[in-house]
């Protein structure tokens, strides 16, 4: 599958010349590492990490690190690996809660351009399962399902001056996004881990969501494999930070 992205990268242009023409040595170096060594490294793989899952993780990481050009190259490859248009849109939509709309809007536009070029009719079928009246309760239930019973009443807790943020986490982050169709809790927590790892500077939240991943069934070895597959796109420092957070969450869960 990743031979396709290697070919697309070779054709990627700078002004009127392709990278293969302007930077052939770098293209060979990066392609051989990212699209061969990394994906075939036994220590960076896991039985649950098939090409479809790997592609979803990489798309989420590219959103997190703002890699719009590489995202454009990767999206058709991801769909060829079995990622559906609905899954792609859900990854992009959920990114808004963790990256902010200002950084996600270019990716939403690019996603629509790529999907329409592939003859995917837009808009896609609605995936919302809540109403304005039910989103808060549904979001709190998702928080409880993912993080544990201690999240019950979280929306009404904390200092008064910041309590509205806790409410928004329940009704917006979890009530609006995690309750949607297209992705289950395991996939949503995996892509959240990728958003946070790639974004950097979110280590407390990354550790919390590493713990949430463990609770929904994404084991430690799987999470390390996911982050390892994202490493070529996010770099070593953020990869090592993410692995530290995963280890911390796993140690806490084992207590």
Backbone as CSV, one residue per row, in Angstrom:
resi,resn,N_x,N_y,N_z,CA_x,CA_y,CA_z,C_x,C_y,C_z
1,UNK,0.817,-1.208,0.000,0.000,0.000,0.000,0.857,1.267,0.000
2,UNK,1.933,1.255,0.807,2.714,2.471,0.960,3.645,2.726,-0.225
3,UNK,3.733,1.768,-1.174,4.421,2.079,-2.422,3.706,3.206,-3.162
4,UNK,2.376,3.286,-2.988,1.591,4.340,-3.634,1.954,5.708,-3.079
5,UNK,2.092,5.821,-1.758,2.448,7.113,-1.184,3.879,7.478,-1.532
6,UNK,4.770,6.489,-1.649,6.138,6.755,-2.090,6.129,7.365,-3.487
7,UNK,5.309,6.801,-4.377,5.208,7.324,-5.733,4.634,8.726,-5.743
8,UNK,3.599,8.966,-4.931,2.987,10.292,-4.868,3.979,11.325,-4.343
9,UNK,4.775,10.947,-3.347,5.755,11.871,-2.808,6.797,12.212,-3.868
10,UNK,7.217,11.224,-4.636,8.199,11.479,-5.698,7.708,12.508,-6.699
11,UNK,6.384,12.535,-6.917,5.818,13.451,-7.899,5.442,14.798,-7.303
12,UNK,5.527,14.924,-5.961,5.135,16.169,-5.319,6.026,17.301,-5.817
13,UNK,5.433,18.454,-6.044,6.142,19.500,-6.753,6.564,20.660,-5.872
14,UNK,7.595,21.317,-6.321,8.051,22.582,-5.747,8.182,23.534,-6.925
15,UNK,7.281,24.518,-6.965,7.160,25.371,-8.156,6.796,24.484,-9.334
16,UNK,7.651,24.371,-10.351,7.279,23.585,-11.529,8.094,22.296,-11.620
17,UNK,8.755,21.903,-10.532,9.578,20.701,-10.544,9.148,19.773,-9.414
18,UNK,9.276,18.481,-9.625,8.898,17.511,-8.604,10.005,17.374,-7.574
19,UNK,9.658,16.851,-6.408,10.672,16.582,-5.389,11.694,15.577,-5.888
20,UNK,11.249,14.659,-6.697,12.190,13.682,-7.258,13.251,14.378,-8.101
21,UNK,12.877,15.504,-8.736,13.839,16.249,-9.541,14.706,17.167,-8.677
22,UNK,14.110,17.824,-7.688,14.849,18.813,-6.902,15.595,18.214,-5.721
23,UNK,15.051,17.128,-5.139,15.625,16.555,-3.914,15.646,15.030,-3.971
24,UNK,16.266,14.451,-4.991,16.199,13.001,-5.147,16.835,12.242,-3.986
25,UNK,17.914,12.773,-3.423,18.576,12.078,-2.331,17.678,12.020,-1.096
26,UNK,17.026,13.161,-0.794,16.130,13.187,0.356,14.928,12.293,0.136
27,UNK,14.340,12.333,-1.058,13.167,11.501,-1.344,13.494,10.030,-1.120
28,UNK,14.654,9.592,-1.582,15.052,8.192,-1.393,15.250,7.888,0.087
29,UNK,15.921,8.811,0.807,16.200,8.613,2.226,14.904,8.490,3.025
30,UNK,14.010,9.473,2.855,12.775,9.482,3.641,11.858,8.343,3.235
31,UNK,11.710,8.103,1.949,10.804,7.053,1.486,11.245,5.684,1.976
32,UNK,12.545,5.411,1.902,13.042,4.114,2.340,12.795,3.907,3.837
33,UNK,12.895,4.995,4.601,12.664,4.877,6.040,11.177,4.791,6.366
34,UNK,10.409,5.818,5.946,9.011,5.926,6.359,8.122,4.866,5.733
35,UNK,8.371,4.523,4.478,7.458,3.652,3.746,7.983,2.242,3.565
36,UNK,9.107,1.942,4.213,9.637,0.584,4.167,10.062,0.140,5.567
37,UNK,11.142,0.762,6.087,11.673,0.315,7.375,10.643,0.427,8.499
38,UNK,9.979,1.576,8.603,9.037,1.781,9.713,7.861,0.822,9.643
39,UNK,7.277,0.657,8.478,6.076,-0.176,8.400,6.390,-1.667,8.479
40,UNK,7.667,-2.048,8.267,8.028,-3.463,8.336,8.795,-3.818,9.600
41,UNK,9.041,-2.847,10.466,9.762,-3.102,11.713,8.880,-3.885,12.680
42,UNK,9.275,-5.099,13.086,8.430,-5.886,13.998,8.099,-5.150,15.290
43,UNK,9.056,-4.407,15.841,8.809,-3.696,17.089,7.859,-2.533,16.959
44,UNK,7.592,-2.105,15.731,6.686,-0.980,15.490,5.364,-1.452,14.917
45,UNK,5.049,-2.715,15.132,3.809,-3.269,14.601,3.055,-4.026,15.696
46,UNK,1.827,-4.393,15.364,0.934,-5.057,16.321,-0.133,-5.770,15.494
47,UNK,-0.645,-6.893,15.954,-1.673,-7.613,15.183,-2.890,-6.763,14.830
48,UNK,-3.244,-5.792,15.686,-4.411,-4.943,15.413,-4.090,-3.781,14.483
49,UNK,-2.821,-3.620,14.112,-2.415,-2.458,13.316,-2.310,-2.847,11.843
50,UNK,-3.469,-3.013,11.193,-3.469,-3.287,9.763,-3.311,-1.979,8.985
51,UNK,-3.267,-2.067,7.663,-3.036,-0.869,6.853,-4.127,0.177,7.054
52,UNK,-5.369,-0.269,7.230,-6.468,0.673,7.431,-6.282,1.437,8.735
53,UNK,-5.985,0.723,9.803,-5.795,1.363,11.104,-4.570,2.257,11.095
54,UNK,-3.488,1.782,10.496,-2.270,2.579,10.376,-2.554,3.887,9.634
55,UNK,-3.323,3.800,8.572,-3.644,4.989,7.783,-4.462,5.994,8.587
56,UNK,-5.417,5.504,9.372,-6.215,6.404,10.203,-5.335,7.122,11.221
57,UNK,-4.396,6.391,11.822,-3.493,6.999,12.800,-2.629,8.068,12.144
58,UNK,-2.116,7.786,10.967,-1.250,8.750,10.282,-2.038,9.991,9.873
59,UNK,-3.259,9.814,9.369,-4.092,10.978,9.028,-4.307,11.858,10.260
60,UNK,-4.602,11.239,11.407,-4.813,12.006,12.636,-3.538,12.715,13.065
61,UNK,-2.395,12.046,12.934,-1.124,12.669,13.296,-0.805,13.843,12.382
62,UNK,-1.116,13.718,11.115,-0.862,14.816,10.179,-1.749,16.016,10.494
63,UNK,-2.973,15.769,10.919,-3.805,16.872,11.409,-3.149,17.520,12.625
64,UNK,-2.677,16.693,13.546,-2.093,17.213,14.771,-0.849,18.044,14.552
65,UNK,-0.010,17.641,13.595,1.235,18.385,13.340,1.094,19.386,12.206
66,UNK,-0.136,19.527,11.670,-0.425,20.496,10.614,0.287,20.175,9.309
67,UNK,0.389,18.890,8.995,1.050,18.461,7.768,0.076,18.376,6.612
68,UNK,-0.406,19.510,6.151,-1.472,19.540,5.152,-1.037,18.933,3.818
69,UNK,0.174,19.237,3.355,0.624,18.699,2.071,0.724,17.178,2.116
70,UNK,1.305,16.646,3.175,1.414,15.189,3.292,0.036,14.560,3.488
71,UNK,-0.861,15.253,4.180,-2.235,14.769,4.333,-2.898,14.606,2.960
72,UNK,-2.676,15.576,2.092,-3.247,15.488,0.746,-2.716,14.266,0.000
73,UNK,-1.437,13.950,0.194,-0.863,12.771,-0.446,-1.384,11.480,0.179
74,UNK,-1.562,11.500,1.510,-1.922,10.282,2.228,-3.392,9.915,2.090
75,UNK,-4.273,10.901,1.952,-5.711,10.611,1.992,-6.149,9.591,0.936
76,UNK,-5.791,9.727,-0.347,-6.208,8.701,-1.310,-5.629,7.328,-0.990
77,UNK,-4.423,7.299,-0.443,-3.795,6.033,-0.062,-4.569,5.395,1.085
78,UNK,-4.978,6.217,2.052,-5.761,5.711,3.177,-7.081,5.112,2.703
79,UNK,-7.723,5.784,1.779,-9.000,5.271,1.270,-8.795,3.991,0.481
80,UNK,-7.681,3.890,-0.215,-7.360,2.660,-0.929,-7.144,1.510,0.055
81,UNK,-6.676,1.842,1.259,-6.452,0.831,2.299,-7.735,0.454,3.017
82,UNK,-8.848,1.119,2.712,-10.128,0.748,3.290,-10.754,1.765,4.218
83,UNK,-10.088,2.904,4.435,-10.688,3.960,5.253,-11.826,4.583,4.447
84,UNK,-13.015,4.634,5.024,-14.185,5.102,4.286,-14.291,6.624,4.333
85,UNK,-15.040,7.217,3.409,-15.261,8.665,3.484,-15.849,9.104,4.818
86,UNK,-16.775,8.331,5.377,-17.349,8.684,6.679,-16.272,8.685,7.751
87,UNK,-15.409,7.679,7.755,-14.330,7.627,8.741,-13.382,8.804,8.594
88,UNK,-13.060,9.162,7.359,-12.186,10.319,7.123,-12.816,11.581,7.706
89,UNK,-14.087,11.807,7.388,-14.760,13.004,7.889,-14.833,13.009,9.416
90,UNK,-15.059,11.849,10.017,-15.139,11.792,11.481,-13.788,12.108,12.117
91,UNK,-12.708,11.675,11.504,-11.368,12.026,11.997,-11.186,13.539,11.954
92,UNK,-11.562,14.144,10.842,-11.396,15.597,10.688,-12.308,16.341,11.650
93,UNK,-13.563,15.937,11.745,-14.496,16.622,12.639,-14.001,16.565,14.083
94,UNK,-13.600,15.371,14.535,-13.190,15.225,15.926,-11.930,16.032,16.235
95,UNK,-11.109,16.262,15.225,-9.888,17.041,15.435,-10.186,18.446,15.945
96,UNK,-11.358,18.975,15.606,-11.704,20.338,16.028,-11.685,20.461,17.548
97,UNK,-12.141,19.423,18.239,-12.186,19.476,19.700,-10.798,19.509,20.322
98,UNK,-9.796,18.988,19.629,-8.457,18.874,20.197,-7.449,19.834,19.577
99,UNK,-7.714,20.306,18.388,-6.779,21.203,17.704,-7.348,22.596,17.496
100,UNK,-8.672,22.728,17.508,-9.319,24.001,17.245,-9.676,24.163,15.776
101,UNK,-10.760,24.852,15.531,-11.267,25.004,14.164,-10.286,25.755,13.268
102,UNK,-9.544,26.709,13.850,-8.605,27.481,13.040,-7.571,26.617,12.362
103,UNK,-7.144,25.544,13.021,-6.142,24.671,12.431,-6.737,23.534,11.610
104,UNK,-8.017,23.230,11.826,-8.637,22.102,11.124,-9.305,22.524,9.821
105,UNK,-9.739,23.772,9.713,-10.469,24.209,8.524,-9.731,23.914,7.224
106,UNK,-8.419,24.180,7.094,-7.742,23.845,5.834,-7.811,22.352,5.502
107,UNK,-7.808,21.504,6.528,-7.883,20.060,6.299,-9.293,19.649,5.860
108,UNK,-10.311,20.324,6.391,-11.672,20.028,5.959,-11.852,20.411,4.486
109,UNK,-11.336,21.568,4.128,-11.408,21.982,2.720,-10.663,21.009,1.819
110,UNK,-9.451,20.616,2.228,-8.663,19.691,1.406,-9.348,18.333,1.318
111,UNK,-9.937,17.876,2.415,-10.660,16.601,2.400,-11.791,16.639,1.386
112,UNK,-12.554,17.707,1.387,-13.661,17.823,0.438,-13.166,17.837,-1.002
113,UNK,-12.061,18.523,-1.248,-11.499,18.558,-2.604,-11.087,17.160,-3.063
114,UNK,-10.420,16.420,-2.186,-9.956,15.081,-2.549,-11.141,14.141,-2.741
115,UNK,-12.118,14.196,-1.838,-13.273,13.308,-1.962,-14.055,13.590,-3.240
116,UNK,-14.264,14.858,-3.548,-15.005,15.180,-4.768,-14.223,14.768,-6.008
117,UNK,-12.892,14.871,-5.971,-12.074,14.418,-7.100,-12.163,12.908,-7.276
118,UNK,-12.506,12.203,-6.190,-12.677,10.749,-6.246,-14.138,10.361,-6.461
119,UNK,-14.968,11.356,-6.841,-16.385,11.143,-7.155,-17.204,10.695,-5.946
120,UNK,-16.825,11.153,-4.766,-17.624,10.909,-3.564,-18.629,12.046,-3.432
121,UNK,-19.905,11.716,-3.388,-20.950,12.731,-3.312,-20.985,13.352,-1.914
122,UNK,-20.986,14.659,-1.859,-21.068,15.398,-0.602,-22.353,16.211,-0.573
123,UNK,-22.970,16.411,0.594,-22.518,15.943,1.904,-22.761,14.450,2.104
124,UNK,-22.008,13.856,3.039,-22.206,12.467,3.396,-23.448,12.326,4.274
125,UNK,-23.860,11.091,4.493,-25.017,10.832,5.357,-24.731,11.336,6.770
126,UNK,-25.716,11.968,7.429,-25.511,12.471,8.792,-25.121,11.348,9.754
127,UNK,-24.269,11.675,10.719,-23.809,10.681,11.690,-24.188,11.038,13.130
128,UNK,-24.823,12.177,13.337,-25.181,12.594,14.684,-26.236,11.666,15.282
129,UNK,-26.071,11.360,16.578,-27.043,10.512,17.282,-27.693,11.246,18.447
130,UNK,-27.411,12.529,18.615,-27.944,13.285,19.750,-28.755,14.480,19.260
131,UNK,-29.446,15.096,20.194,-30.167,16.341,19.944,-29.625,17.392,20.904
132,UNK,-29.980,18.663,20.704,-29.552,19.676,21.681,-29.983,19.351,23.105
133,UNK,-31.070,18.616,23.242,-31.583,18.281,24.573,-30.861,17.077,25.188
134,UNK,-30.284,16.194,24.376,-29.698,14.950,24.898,-28.169,14.938,24.895
135,UNK,-27.551,15.904,24.242,-26.096,15.839,24.043,-25.313,15.874,25.354
136,UNK,-25.762,16.635,26.332,-25.022,16.744,27.595,-25.035,15.414,28.346
137,UNK,-26.206,14.825,28.480,-26.304,13.543,29.183,-25.565,12.447,28.428
138,UNK,-25.683,12.464,27.102,-24.997,11.449,26.301,-23.485,11.613,26.404
139,UNK,-23.032,12.866,26.403,-21.607,13.107,26.527,-21.056,12.665,27.869
140,UNK,-21.803,12.944,28.944,-21.359,12.487,30.263,-21.279,10.970,30.307
141,UNK,-22.230,10.288,29.688,-22.194,8.830,29.691,-20.976,8.313,28.943
142,UNK,-20.613,8.966,27.841,-19.405,8.563,27.120,-18.176,8.768,27.993
143,UNK,-18.106,9.893,28.700,-16.979,10.130,29.605,-16.880,9.027,30.658
144,UNK,-18.018,8.622,31.194,-18.037,7.552,32.191,-17.590,6.236,31.569
145,UNK,-18.097,5.945,30.374,-17.736,4.698,29.694,-16.241,4.629,29.399
146,UNK,-15.655,5.761,29.043,-14.252,5.772,28.624,-13.298,5.948,29.797
147,UNK,-13.600,6.870,30.700,-12.661,7.206,31.767,-12.995,6.555,33.105
148,UNK,-14.273,6.272,33.332,-14.647,5.654,34.592,-15.742,6.416,35.318
149,UNK,-16.252,5.806,36.383,-17.391,6.333,37.123,-17.103,7.691,37.759
150,UNK,-15.822,8.002,38.007,-15.495,9.287,38.638,-15.859,10.481,37.768
151,UNK,-16.183,10.251,36.475,-16.569,11.343,35.586,-18.034,11.737,35.749
152,UNK,-18.801,10.965,36.504,-20.205,11.324,36.724,-20.261,12.637,37.513
153,UNK,-20.958,13.619,36.991,-21.056,14.919,37.638,-19.878,15.835,37.378
154,UNK,-18.929,15.422,36.549,-17.745,16.240,36.271,-18.123,17.587,35.669
155,UNK,-19.163,17.614,34.859,-19.573,18.860,34.190,-20.000,19.937,35.176
156,UNK,-20.403,19.547,36.357,-20.840,20.519,37.364,-19.794,20.706,38.468
157,UNK,-18.585,20.219,38.239,-17.559,20.250,39.278,-16.501,21.307,38.982
158,UNK,-15.612,21.518,39.955,-14.490,22.416,39.761,-14.800,23.845,40.147
159,UNK,-13.789,24.728,40.081,-13.984,26.144,40.422,-15.055,26.778,39.545
160,UNK,-15.820,27.660,40.116,-16.937,28.258,39.393,-16.492,28.979,38.130
161,UNK,-15.316,29.635,38.199,-14.882,30.438,37.046,-14.469,29.593,35.839
162,UNK,-14.202,28.305,36.039,-13.835,27.441,34.905,-14.802,26.274,34.725
163,UNK,-15.894,26.280,35.469,-16.822,25.153,35.398,-17.441,25.020,34.006
164,UNK,-17.554,26.135,33.303,-18.141,26.064,31.958,-17.285,25.211,31.013
165,UNK,-15.959,25.163,31.243,-15.106,24.325,30.402,-15.449,22.853,30.630
166,UNK,-15.646,22.462,31.875,-16.045,21.081,32.166,-17.380,20.745,31.506
167,UNK,-18.297,21.717,31.509,-19.589,21.503,30.851,-19.404,21.318,29.361
168,UNK,-18.544,22.160,28.757,-18.293,22.038,27.318,-17.628,20.708,26.966
169,UNK,-16.710,20.244,27.823,-16.098,18.945,27.581,-17.161,17.854,27.495
170,UNK,-18.148,17.922,28.382,-19.192,16.899,28.392,-20.125,17.029,27.194
171,UNK,-20.676,18.239,26.971,-21.710,18.338,25.930,-21.147,18.516,24.524
172,UNK,-19.982,19.168,24.409,-19.420,19.399,23.078,-18.404,18.328,22.695
173,UNK,-17.281,18.255,23.415,-16.221,17.316,23.041,-16.735,15.883,22.974
174,UNK,-17.424,15.452,24.025,-17.904,14.071,24.054,-19.340,13.937,23.567
175,UNK,-20.195,14.894,23.887,-21.589,14.792,23.478,-21.809,15.025,21.997
176,UNK,-21.071,15.971,21.417,-21.239,16.271,19.998,-20.434,15.339,19.096
177,UNK,-19.227,14.950,19.539,-18.324,14.209,18.646,-18.276,12.710,18.930
178,UNK,-18.047,12.325,20.189,-17.853,10.906,20.481,-19.129,10.095,20.319
179,UNK,-20.264,10.733,20.319,-21.534,10.019,20.158,-21.907,9.806,18.697
180,UNK,-21.134,10.353,17.790,-21.458,10.235,16.376,-21.169,8.819,15.868
181,UNK,-21.794,8.461,14.748,-21.493,7.195,14.101,-20.171,7.280,13.350
182,UNK,-19.824,6.191,12.700,-18.631,6.180,11.852,-17.392,5.626,12.511
183,UNK,-17.181,5.922,13.793,-16.032,5.412,14.536,-16.498,4.965,15.919
184,UNK,-15.975,3.838,16.395,-16.299,3.404,17.753,-15.350,4.067,18.750
185,UNK,-15.549,3.786,20.039,-14.745,4.428,21.072,-13.262,4.086,20.936
186,UNK,-12.951,2.851,20.553,-11.536,2.474,20.427,-10.860,3.297,19.334
187,UNK,-11.518,3.469,18.203,-10.934,4.271,17.122,-10.838,5.732,17.528
188,UNK,-11.872,6.240,18.174,-11.863,7.655,18.555,-10.752,7.944,19.575
189,UNK,-10.555,7.044,20.513,-9.478,7.268,21.466,-8.108,7.127,20.811
190,UNK,-7.975,6.221,19.850,-6.706,6.088,19.134,-6.361,7.371,18.383
191,UNK,-7.340,7.927,17.656,-7.019,9.135,16.892,-6.795,10.329,17.820
192,UNK,-7.486,10.350,18.978,-7.231,11.413,19.944,-5.795,11.344,20.439
193,UNK,-5.311,10.142,20.724,-3.911,9.975,21.119,-2.985,10.546,20.051
194,UNK,-3.313,10.291,18.787,-2.474,10.790,17.691,-2.546,12.312,17.574
195,UNK,-3.737,12.894,17.721,-3.865,14.355,17.710,-2.951,14.974,18.760
196,UNK,-3.022,14.449,19.988,-2.315,15.039,21.117,-0.816,14.810,21.013
197,UNK,-0.419,13.615,20.600,1.011,13.322,20.451,1.642,14.220,19.397
198,UNK,0.948,14.391,18.273,1.486,15.185,17.167,1.468,16.672,17.467
199,UNK,0.485,17.118,18.235,0.373,18.529,18.564,1.483,18.966,19.510
200,UNK,1.818,18.123,20.467,2.849,18.455,21.431,2.355,19.439,22.473
201,UNK,3.022,19.467,23.627,2.652,20.397,24.679,1.381,20.046,25.411
202,UNK,0.884,18.828,25.212,-0.392,18.400,25.811,-0.178,17.138,26.646
203,UNK,0.979,17.021,27.295,1.322,15.773,27.956,0.333,15.356,29.049
204,UNK,-0.211,16.271,29.880,-1.212,15.808,30.854,-2.436,15.188,30.183
205,UNK,-2.920,15.835,29.130,-4.070,15.292,28.402,-3.691,14.009,27.653
206,UNK,-2.460,13.966,27.130,-2.004,12.775,26.425,-1.938,11.578,27.376
207,UNK,-1.449,11.794,28.588,-1.398,10.719,29.568,-2.812,10.258,29.928
208,UNK,-3.723,11.210,30.111,-5.105,10.851,30.439,-5.743,10.028,29.325
209,UNK,-5.508,10.417,28.086,-6.119,9.684,26.979,-5.390,8.373,26.686
210,UNK,-4.114,8.286,27.045,-3.451,6.979,26.978,-4.140,6.027,27.951
211,UNK,-4.469,6.529,29.151,-5.207,5.722,30.110,-6.585,5.344,29.601
212,UNK,-7.253,6.302,28.932,-8.572,6.017,28.360,-8.472,4.956,27.267
213,UNK,-7.430,5.030,26.454,-7.209,4.000,25.438,-7.100,2.621,26.069
214,UNK,-6.345,2.532,27.155,-6.198,1.245,27.833,-7.546,0.741,28.339
215,UNK,-8.377,1.657,28.847,-9.682,1.265,29.384,-10.619,0.740,28.301
216,UNK,-10.510,1.292,27.068,-11.426,0.849,26.008,-10.867,-0.324,25.204
217,UNK,-9.677,-0.822,25.581,-9.180,-2.042,24.944,-7.989,-1.878,24.027
218,UNK,-7.441,-0.669,23.922,-6.227,-0.468,23.126,-5.018,-0.674,24.038
219,UNK,-4.415,-1.850,23.973,-3.361,-2.195,24.919,-2.087,-1.392,24.672
220,UNK,-1.202,-1.418,25.670,0.024,-0.630,25.637,0.851,-0.905,24.379
221,UNK,1.046,-2.166,24.035,1.864,-2.497,22.860,1.260,-1.921,21.583
222,UNK,-0.061,-1.931,21.495,-0.739,-1.351,20.332,-0.496,0.152,20.273
223,UNK,-0.619,0.838,21.405,-0.435,2.292,21.429,0.995,2.668,21.055
224,UNK,1.971,1.917,21.538,3.363,2.196,21.175,3.570,1.970,19.681
225,UNK,2.937,0.933,19.133,3.044,0.691,17.688,2.414,1.824,16.894
226,UNK,1.264,2.329,17.354,0.598,3.451,16.671,1.505,4.677,16.653
227,UNK,2.046,5.029,17.800,2.924,6.203,17.880,4.177,5.988,17.038
228,UNK,4.699,4.768,17.025,5.883,4.473,16.222,5.610,4.698,14.739
229,UNK,4.418,4.314,14.284,4.077,4.512,12.880,3.924,5.987,12.530
230,UNK,3.597,6.811,13.533,3.448,8.251,13.303,4.772,8.997,13.375
231,UNK,5.831,8.343,13.881,7.094,9.020,14.145,7.677,9.770,12.943
232,UNK,7.668,9.192,11.719,8.254,9.933,10.602,7.583,11.281,10.339
233,UNK,6.339,11.436,10.778,5.570,12.652,10.499,5.625,13.658,11.646
234,UNK,5.898,13.182,12.874,5.859,14.082,14.032,7.226,14.266,14.676
235,UNK,8.218,13.453,14.313,9.568,13.608,14.835,9.821,12.826,16.113
236,UNK,11.086,12.704,16.457,11.481,11.900,17.615,11.067,12.509,18.958
237,UNK,11.243,13.821,19.206,10.893,14.340,20.529,9.438,14.090,20.909
238,UNK,8.511,14.368,20.006,7.095,14.166,20.330,6.761,12.679,20.427
239,UNK,7.442,11.859,19.641,7.250,10.417,19.748,7.693,9.907,21.112
240,UNK,8.878,10.319,21.553,9.392,9.875,22.844,8.539,10.398,23.990
241,UNK,8.054,11.640,23.874,7.142,12.177,24.895,5.869,11.329,24.974
242,UNK,5.338,10.959,23.802,4.107,10.160,23.777,4.330,8.791,24.406
243,UNK,5.461,8.168,24.118,5.751,6.850,24.697,5.891,6.957,26.215
244,UNK,6.500,8.040,26.689,6.594,8.245,28.138,5.198,8.354,28.755
245,UNK,4.310,9.082,28.098,2.946,9.231,28.611,2.207,7.895,28.614
246,UNK,2.404,7.093,27.580,1.787,5.763,27.520,2.299,4.900,28.659
247,UNK,3.611,4.934,28.879,4.200,4.139,29.966,3.659,4.595,31.322
248,UNK,3.542,5.914,31.508,3.008,6.425,32.774,1.571,5.960,32.987
249,UNK,0.763,6.033,31.925,-0.631,5.605,32.035,-0.728,4.110,32.320
250,UNK,0.124,3.324,31.668,0.103,1.866,31.883,0.528,1.526,33.308
251,UNK,1.528,2.245,33.830,1.979,1.992,35.204,0.867,2.325,36.199
252,UNK,0.157,3.426,35.958,-0.952,3.810,36.841,-2.068,2.783,36.780
253,UNK,-2.358,2.298,35.570,-3.447,1.328,35.415,-3.122,-0.003,36.099
254,UNK,-1.830,-0.302,36.222,-1.409,-1.573,36.835,-1.419,-1.532,38.353
255,UNK,-1.570,-0.335,38.932,-1.539,-0.201,40.401,-2.779,-0.803,41.054
